[in-house]
Amino acid sequence: MLPRRISSILSLLVVATLTTTTQAFPNPWPQYRSLASSRPTATTRTVALLASSSSNVNELMPMQPGSTVAMITPFDADTGKVNIHELKTLLQMHIAAGTKNLCILGTTGEANVVTKEERTLILKTAVEECKGQMTILAGTGTIDPAAVKSMTLEAMDLGCDASLVVTPYYVKPPQRYLIQHFITAADEDCPSSLYNVPGRTAVNMNDESIAICAQHENIVALKDATGDLSRLHSLKQILAEQQQQQQQQSTADSNDKFLLYSGDDGSTKDFVLQGGDGCISVTANVAPAEMAALMQACLEQDTVTANTINDKLAALHNDLFCEANPIPTKWALQRMGLIGSDYCRPPLGPLDATTYESQMVQALRLADKLS
């Protein structure tokens, strides 16, 4: 937990930003770090790892514009264990398909129901298969900041490139404590992406809070799963004003590029055409090459190609959420022959095929994923 003096300073910064539209954006980090300078960080261990390693395992690959897959975790139906062979096959499929970033052990990866040992094995496998070919974004978010720190440090030590940290769910922190939560995680010397998904967490991070976090040099991206395109425009405006003020003040601790990713497949095309940088996509599990091509077309403002690709995927964007994620996605991957089992760990389970099979088959056929 942060000392009370630090929390008070952060609270004042948030209040000042939310209530004074003409005030310059604050740059709190030098003051924040001076107060917390005695707090242990990952720096010493990371430097030691870099000094002792002859491989590229600790060389960070930056987050890239384009398609990011929100990766499933395949399990064996008989044993319930992680199927490492299938995991490797899926990872290689994404490399070949042109997926730019790998988001592993997020919600789609059922991270909340894997053991610590399985988590280590999954991350090691991802690094062995993908390091230097896709940016590896490890889900390390949860309610407890100490657990976030522990998972983030492990991901760093294993060779992941960045962390994805979700807003603390269920407890509904106010905005000033959301900021505190994210900057505490970012101070672990690991590039970090914010994840705002109010439909799952019951807490919505506002644009001003995101903009404050974006000033931290280690907070490099946002996954926005609100599906609200108006927020893209308002956030970009705030970030642009902030960057202009920082340039005028020659602020050293500002991000040149804060990447904005859509976490809502149904609105991803318009999100990127209107100025976003890419997606973190569930659909990319089933149609990786198509999502990579869609993102490239959107980034190039090729609306004709983007519309053509997206029209074929529109049913998938919708129907992969006919039941709780990743139930429909795993069903689709099994039906396509890419995994042997659609097993999801409790409290999830198999797809209600009686209700949803026909529409899932139709969506796969429209996307040319089934004959």
TIKOL-847493 format. One record per residue (C-alpha): residue number from 0; residue in one letter; x, y, z. Coordinates in nm, 4 decimals, padded with zeros to 6 digits. Example, Ala and Ser with C-alpha at 12.3 -4.5 7.8 and 13.67 -1.06 7.14 Angstrom:
   k r       c1       c2       c3
   0 A  01.2300 -00.4500  00.7800
   1 S  01.3670 -00.1060  00.7140
END
This chain:
   k r       c1       c2       c3
   0 M  00.0000  00.0000  00.0000
   1 L  00.1260  00.3483 -00.0797
   2 P  00.2057  00.5887  00.2060
   3 R -00.0736  00.8308  00.2907
   4 R  00.1302  01.1330  00.1735
   5 I  00.1560  00.9849 -00.1777
   6 S -00.2151  00.9031 -00.1904
   7 S -00.2979  01.2582 -00.0839
   8 I -00.0788  01.4084 -00.3557
   9 L -00.2397  01.1865 -00.6202
  10 S -00.5852  01.2815 -00.4957
  11 L -00.5043  01.6506 -00.5306
  12 L -00.3683  01.5956 -00.8804
  13 V -00.6837  01.4196 -00.9916
  14 V -00.9112  01.6817 -00.8399
  15 A -00.7116  01.9593 -01.0053
  16 T -00.7304  01.7922 -01.3447
  17 L -01.1008  01.7132 -01.3243
  18 T -01.2097  02.0571 -01.2057
  19 T -00.9822  02.2996 -01.3928
  20 T -01.0025  02.2748 -01.7692
  21 T -00.7515  02.5508 -01.8355
  22 Q -00.4806  02.4228 -01.6017
  23 A -00.1757  02.2532 -01.7569
  24 F -00.1683  01.8763 -01.7207
  25 P  00.0318  01.7823 -01.4104
  26 N  00.3452  01.5736 -01.4343
  27 P  00.3423  01.4006 -01.0952
  28 W  00.6043  01.1303 -01.1405
  29 P  00.9277  01.3069 -01.0282
  30 Q  00.7604  01.4151 -00.7041
  31 Y  00.5955  01.0754 -00.6658
  32 R  00.9254  00.8952 -00.7083
  33 S  01.1117  01.1243 -00.4708
  34 L  00.8642  01.0387 -00.1975
  35 A  00.8769  00.6671 -00.2743
  36 S  01.2468  00.6423 -00.3517
  37 S  01.3036  00.3872 -00.0776
  38 R  01.0470  00.1471 -00.2239
  39 P  01.2125 -00.1661 -00.3691
  40 T  01.1740 -00.1978 -00.7471
  41 A  01.2505 -00.4565 -01.0109
  42 T  01.5427 -00.2568 -01.1486
  43 T  01.8231 -00.4339 -00.9617
  44 R  01.7015 -00.7824 -01.0488
  45 T  01.6298 -00.6915 -01.4110
  46 V  01.9788 -00.5480 -01.4577
  47 A  02.1262 -00.8622 -01.3054
  48 L  01.9233 -01.0790 -01.5421
  49 L  02.0332 -00.8750 -01.8410
  50 A  02.3960 -00.9015 -01.7337
  51 S  02.3779 -01.2772 -01.6904
  52 S  02.1740 -01.3613 -02.0013
  53 S  02.3250 -01.4209 -02.3435
  54 S  01.9863 -01.4511 -02.5183
  55 N  01.7266 -01.1920 -02.6142
  56 V  01.4840 -01.3061 -02.3435
  57 N  01.5067 -00.9719 -02.1590
  58 E  01.5050 -00.7481 -02.4662
  59 L  01.1677 -00.5768 -02.4758
  60 M  00.9774 -00.5656 -02.8027
  61 P  00.7479 -00.2596 -02.8082
  62 M  00.3728 -00.2817 -02.8537
  63 Q  00.2851 -00.2568 -03.2229
  64 P -00.0136 -00.1112 -03.4092
  65 G -00.2351 -00.3753 -03.5685
  66 S -00.3986 -00.6974 -03.4580
  67 T -00.3454 -00.8430 -03.1120
  68 V -00.4979 -01.1797 -03.0294
  69 A -00.6627 -01.2231 -02.6899
  70 M -00.5416 -01.5828 -02.6746
  71 I -00.7347 -01.8809 -02.5434
  72 T -00.5676 -02.1436 -02.3239
  73 P -00.6258 -02.4947 -02.4646
  74 F -00.6960 -02.7672 -02.2102
  75 D -00.7013 -03.1447 -02.2454
  76 A -01.0562 -03.2774 -02.2089
  77 D -00.9553 -03.5961 -02.0254
  78 T -00.7065 -03.4536 -01.7767
  79 G -00.8086 -03.0877 -01.7666
  80 K -00.4407 -02.9914 -01.7950
  81 V -00.2994 -02.7230 -02.0218
  82 N -00.2338 -02.8726 -02.3655
  83 I  00.1119 -02.7338 -02.4396
  84 H  00.1348 -02.8970 -02.7833
  85 E -00.1854 -02.7240 -02.8975
  86 L -00.0738 -02.3984 -02.7379
  87 K  00.2477 -02.4071 -02.9411
  88 T  00.0538 -02.4857 -03.2594
  89 L -00.1800 -02.1901 -03.2043
  90 L  00.1104 -01.9560 -03.1325
  91 Q  00.2855 -02.0564 -03.4536
  92 M -00.0416 -02.0046 -03.6432
  93 H -00.0559 -01.6449 -03.5199
  94 I  00.3036 -01.5755 -03.6153
  95 A  00.2348 -01.7048 -03.9673
  96 A -00.0919 -01.5067 -03.9891
  97 G  00.0723 -01.1720 -03.9178
  98 T -00.0664 -01.1130 -03.5678
  99 K  00.1368 -00.8239 -03.4240
 100 N  00.0914 -00.8721 -03.0491
 101 L  00.0057 -01.1700 -02.8298
 102 C -00.2155 -01.1074 -02.5280
 103 I -00.1843 -01.4184 -02.3138
 104 L -00.3486 -01.5082 -01.9833
 105 G -00.6213 -01.2506 -02.0075
 106 T -00.9929 -01.3134 -01.9626
 107 T -01.0096 -01.5166 -02.2848
 108 G -00.7162 -01.7226 -02.1553
 109 E -00.9078 -01.8146 -01.8359
 110 A -00.6261 -01.6700 -01.6274
 111 N -00.8328 -01.6706 -01.3100
 112 V -00.8542 -02.0504 -01.3060
 113 V -00.4957 -02.1497 -01.3885
 114 T -00.2526 -02.2378 -01.1130
 115 K  00.0679 -02.0468 -01.0469
 116 E  00.2667 -02.3374 -01.1902
 117 E  00.0518 -02.3460 -01.5034
 118 R  00.0864 -01.9716 -01.5410
 119 T  00.4654 -02.0022 -01.5390
 120 L  00.4528 -02.2853 -01.7930
 121 I  00.2213 -02.0922 -02.0284
 122 L  00.4367 -01.7790 -02.0178
 123 K  00.7577 -01.9773 -02.0698
 124 T  00.6003 -02.1475 -02.3704
 125 A  00.4893 -01.8158 -02.5196
 126 V  00.8382 -01.6694 -02.4799
 127 E  01.0050 -01.9770 -02.6293
 128 E  00.7741 -01.9763 -02.9309
 129 C  00.7160 -01.6067 -02.9959
 130 K  00.9922 -01.3914 -02.8496
 131 G  01.1036 -01.1360 -03.1057
 132 Q  00.8283 -01.2333 -03.3511
 133 M  00.5229 -01.0977 -03.1673
 134 T  00.5114 -00.8608 -02.8736
 135 I  00.4118 -01.0682 -02.5698
 136 L  00.1560 -00.8950 -02.3487
 137 A  00.0925 -01.0886 -02.0269
 138 G -00.2273 -01.0398 -01.8320
 139 T -00.1253 -00.9489 -01.4767
 140 G -00.4319 -00.7637 -01.3524
 141 T -00.6367 -00.8444 -01.0449
 142 I -00.7794 -00.6678 -00.7388
 143 D -00.4785 -00.6958 -00.5077
 144 P -00.1868 -00.4650 -00.6016
 145 A  00.0593 -00.7052 -00.4384
 146 A -00.0621 -00.9850 -00.6657
 147 V -00.0357 -00.7554 -00.9689
 148 K  00.3240 -00.6784 -00.8724
 149 S  00.4108 -01.0452 -00.8227
 150 M  00.2632 -01.1536 -01.1567
 151 T  00.4191 -00.8584 -01.3408
 152 L  00.7660 -00.9285 -01.2036
 153 E  00.7363 -01.2956 -01.2970
 154 A  00.6259 -01.2065 -01.6501
 155 M  00.9256 -00.9732 -01.6823
 156 D  01.1673 -01.2324 -01.5508
 157 L  01.0363 -01.4929 -01.7942
 158 G  01.0856 -01.2587 -02.0916
 159 C  00.7441 -01.1078 -02.1637
 160 D  00.7452 -00.7636 -02.3221
 161 A  00.4587 -00.5890 -02.1433
 162 S  00.1733 -00.6382 -01.8999
 163 L -00.2020 -00.5896 -01.9359
 164 V -00.3566 -00.4603 -01.6125
 165 V -00.7336 -00.4473 -01.5781
 166 T -00.9210 -00.2028 -01.3562
 167 P -00.9772 -00.3733 -01.0181
 168 Y -01.3096 -00.5503 -01.0510
 169 Y -01.5935 -00.5815 -00.8004
 170 V -01.4534 -00.3322 -00.5460
 171 K -01.5267 -00.0234 -00.7606
 172 P -01.2330  00.2044 -00.6698
 173 P -01.2847  00.5807 -00.7195
 174 Q -01.0826  00.7447 -00.9943
 175 R -00.7931  00.8603 -00.7746
 176 Y -00.7323  00.5046 -00.6557
 177 L -00.7570  00.3652 -01.0076
 178 I -00.4722  00.6002 -01.0984
 179 Q -00.2784  00.4893 -00.7931
 180 H -00.3336  00.1229 -00.8827
 181 F -00.1989  00.1625 -01.2368
 182 I  00.1018  00.3765 -01.1595
 183 T  00.2028  00.1398 -00.8808
 184 A  00.1993 -00.1441 -01.1340
 185 A  00.3834  00.0652 -01.3943
 186 D  00.6616  00.1483 -01.1511
 187 E  00.7811 -00.2113 -01.1770
 188 D  00.9878 -00.1082 -01.4821
 189 C  00.7640 -00.3018 -01.7202
 190 P  00.5703 -00.1476 -02.0113
 191 S  00.2057 -00.1657 -01.9169
 192 S -00.1306 -00.1408 -02.0916
 193 L -00.4397 -00.0181 -01.9117
 194 Y -00.7515 -00.2311 -01.9599
 195 N -01.0887 -00.0613 -01.9226
 196 V -01.3789 -00.3070 -01.9458
 197 P -01.6662 -00.1748 -01.7320
 198 G -01.9036 -00.4466 -01.8553
 199 R -01.6954 -00.7005 -01.6627
 200 T -01.5475 -00.4985 -01.3780
 201 A -01.8336 -00.2610 -01.2864
 202 V -01.5881  00.0300 -01.2801
 203 N -01.5274  00.2723 -01.5676
 204 M -01.1996  00.4641 -01.5915
 205 N -01.2686  00.8132 -01.7236
 206 D -01.0714  00.9945 -01.9915
 207 E -00.9019  01.2331 -01.7500
 208 S -00.7733  00.9461 -01.5352
 209 I -00.6434  00.7642 -01.8425
 210 A -00.4662  01.0815 -01.9553
 211 I -00.2953  01.1190 -01.6174
 212 C -00.1757  00.7566 -01.6323
 213 A -00.0565  00.8053 -01.9900
 214 Q  00.2061  01.0503 -01.8631
 215 H  00.3904  00.7634 -01.6945
 216 E  00.6712  00.6493 -01.9246
 217 N  00.5886  00.2814 -01.8635
 218 I  00.2151  00.3100 -01.9380
 219 V  00.2191  00.2699 -02.3134
 220 A -00.1315  00.1680 -02.4213
 221 L -00.5003  00.1343 -02.3459
 222 K -00.7327 -00.1536 -02.4245
 223 D -01.0747  00.0101 -02.4444
 224 A -01.3550 -00.2441 -02.4303
 225 T -01.6366  00.0058 -02.3788
 226 G -01.7456 -00.0028 -02.7435
 227 D -01.8126  00.3732 -02.7140
 228 L -01.6509  00.5413 -03.0150
 229 S -01.7237  00.8877 -02.8788
 230 R -01.4721  00.8188 -02.6043
 231 L -01.2002  00.7596 -02.8622
 232 H -01.2434  01.1154 -02.9894
 233 S -01.2620  01.2768 -02.6453
 234 L -00.9604  01.0824 -02.5184
 235 K -00.7522  01.1633 -02.8254
 236 Q -00.8316  01.5319 -02.7796
 237 I -00.7226  01.5270 -02.4151
 238 L -00.4053  01.3331 -02.4984
 239 A -00.3203  01.5758 -02.7811
 240 E -00.3643  01.8776 -02.5514
 241 Q -00.1556  01.7063 -02.2868
 242 Q  00.1243  01.6267 -02.5305
 243 Q  00.1293  01.9823 -02.6620
 244 Q  00.1600  02.1225 -02.3108
 245 Q  00.4355  01.8762 -02.2242
 246 Q  00.6283  01.9676 -02.5375
 247 Q  00.6022  02.3362 -02.4473
 248 Q  00.7301  02.2559 -02.1003
 249 S  00.9967  02.0140 -02.2343
 250 T  00.8668  01.7469 -01.9995
 251 A  01.1062  01.4522 -02.0006
 252 D  00.8707  01.1925 -01.8546
 253 S  00.6020  01.1986 -02.1264
 254 N  00.5074  00.9298 -02.3770
 255 D  00.5576  01.0242 -02.7430
 256 K  00.2983  00.7663 -02.8477
 257 F  00.0240  00.6235 -02.6278
 258 L -00.1389  00.3423 -02.8255
 259 L -00.5160  00.2984 -02.8295
 260 Y -00.6508 -00.0529 -02.8883
 261 S -01.0130 -00.1555 -02.9273
 262 G -01.1228 -00.4403 -02.7046
 263 D -01.4652 -00.4643 -02.8681
 264 D -01.4569 -00.6616 -03.1931
 265 G -01.7887 -00.5316 -03.3170
 266 S -01.6670 -00.1699 -03.3226
 267 T -01.2972 -00.2345 -03.3924
 268 K -01.3083 -00.1420 -03.7615
 269 D -01.4577  00.2011 -03.6944
 270 F -01.2347  00.2493 -03.3884
 271 V -00.9175  00.2177 -03.5969
 272 L -01.0531  00.4019 -03.9014
 273 Q -01.1318  00.6912 -03.6667
 274 G -00.7827  00.7089 -03.5203
 275 G -00.7206  00.4034 -03.3030
 276 D -00.4033  00.1978 -03.3317
 277 G -00.5349 -00.1571 -03.3420
 278 C -00.7279 -00.4186 -03.1519
 279 I -00.6975 -00.6795 -02.8801
 280 S -00.9330 -00.9278 -03.0345
 281 V -01.1250 -01.2442 -02.9511
 282 T -01.2190 -01.2893 -03.3183
 283 A -00.8463 -01.3099 -03.3977
 284 N -00.8408 -01.6550 -03.2346
 285 V -01.0648 -01.7857 -03.5128
 286 A -00.9656 -01.5563 -03.8007
 287 P -00.6092 -01.4345 -03.7315
 288 A -00.5054 -01.3545 -04.0877
 289 E -00.8324 -01.1750 -04.1571
 290 M -00.8025 -00.9614 -03.8437
 291 A -00.4410 -00.8771 -03.9306
 292 A -00.5489 -00.7725 -04.2810
 293 L -00.8457 -00.5773 -04.1439
 294 M -00.6246 -00.3806 -03.9065
 295 Q -00.3717 -00.3081 -04.1788
 296 A -00.6449 -00.1790 -04.4094
 297 C -00.7869  00.0406 -04.1329
 298 L -00.4453  00.1816 -04.0425
 299 E -00.3942  00.2682 -04.4105
 300 Q -00.7448  00.4235 -04.4245
 301 D -00.8434  00.1752 -04.6960
 302 T -01.2128  00.1756 -04.6164
 303 V -01.3150 -00.0394 -04.9144
 304 T -01.0881 -00.3272 -04.8141
 305 A -01.1715 -00.2825 -04.4471
 306 N -01.5459 -00.3011 -04.5131
 307 T -01.5060 -00.6060 -04.7361
 308 I -01.3110 -00.7975 -04.4725
 309 N -01.5258 -00.6859 -04.1817
 310 D -01.8522 -00.7776 -04.3527
 311 K -01.7390 -01.1410 -04.3612
 312 L -01.6417 -01.1287 -03.9932
 313 A -01.9413 -00.9341 -03.8586
 314 A -02.1361 -01.2438 -03.7502
 315 L -01.8284 -01.3838 -03.5761
 316 H -01.7744 -01.0562 -03.3886
 317 N -02.1242 -01.0968 -03.2484
 318 D -02.1689 -01.4714 -03.2094
 319 L -01.8381 -01.5390 -03.0373
 320 F -02.0109 -01.3686 -02.7447
 321 C -02.3416 -01.5591 -02.7633
 322 E -02.2320 -01.7123 -02.4321
 323 A -01.9575 -01.6134 -02.1908
 324 N -01.6139 -01.5753 -02.3469
 325 P -01.4273 -01.8029 -02.4265
 326 I -01.6978 -02.0716 -02.4482
 327 P -01.8027 -01.9965 -02.8112
 328 T -01.4439 -01.9333 -02.9251
 329 K -01.3225 -02.2692 -02.7994
 330 W -01.6226 -02.4392 -02.9579
 331 A -01.5375 -02.2720 -03.2900
 332 L -01.1692 -02.3681 -03.2724
 333 Q -01.2602 -02.7294 -03.2009
 334 R -01.5116 -02.7316 -03.4866
 335 M -01.2379 -02.5969 -03.7155
 336 G -01.0016 -02.8735 -03.6024
 337 L -00.7516 -02.6348 -03.4417
 338 I -00.7898 -02.7752 -03.0895
 339 G -00.9010 -03.1163 -02.9742
 340 S -01.1381 -03.0038 -02.7006
 341 D -01.3551 -02.7017 -02.6242
 342 Y -01.3121 -02.7661 -02.2509
 343 C -01.3445 -02.4572 -02.0305
 344 R -01.2674 -02.4807 -01.6620
 345 P -01.5438 -02.4225 -01.4063
 346 P -01.7343 -02.2055 -01.3461
 347 L -01.7585 -02.2144 -01.7286
 348 G -01.8301 -02.5199 -01.9406
 349 P -01.9290 -02.6316 -02.2911
 350 L -02.1429 -02.4344 -02.5338
 351 D -02.5200 -02.4802 -02.5235
 352 A -02.5107 -02.6397 -02.8686
 353 T -02.8873 -02.6937 -02.8827
 354 T -02.9415 -02.3191 -02.8701
 355 Y -02.6324 -02.1791 -03.0420
 356 E -02.4756 -02.4370 -03.2749
 357 S -02.6635 -02.3371 -03.5880
 358 Q -02.5785 -01.9669 -03.5603
 359 M -02.2159 -02.0472 -03.4760
 360 V -02.1854 -02.2697 -03.7834
 361 Q -02.3401 -01.9985 -03.9993
 362 A -02.0983 -01.7358 -03.8641
 363 L -01.8011 -01.9614 -03.9360
 364 R -01.9241 -02.0261 -04.2886
 365 L -01.9753 -01.6569 -04.3590
 366 A -01.6128 -01.6054 -04.2527
 367 D -01.5005 -01.8918 -04.4805
 368 K -01.3873 -02.0936 -04.1806
 369 L -01.6115 -02.3910 -04.2538
 370 S -01.7153 -02.5377 -04.5863
END
